[in-house]
Amino acid sequence: MSKVYVFYNPLANNGRSEEAIGSLLKTIEGEHVLCDMTKGYSDIIGEMGAEDTLILCGGDGTLNRFINETDGS
């Protein structure tokens, strides 16, 4: 069964991103995994399958860091 992975940066949006995450989670049906990107996420990337969905929440810096750290995987 597919999962929705929500990676977020709690420092984004002047530290208010967790408020927005709460609203986002209300729209997700089924199983989801919430990951604070400041605490590491490489092990979670390894468990994701092709049928899973990734939602990345943050700003330009969050996106840049994610792309560079995952090296295209």
Helices and strands as residue ranges (DSSP letters): E 4-8, H 12-15, H 17-25, E 32-36, G 37-39, H 42-47, E 53-57, H 60-70
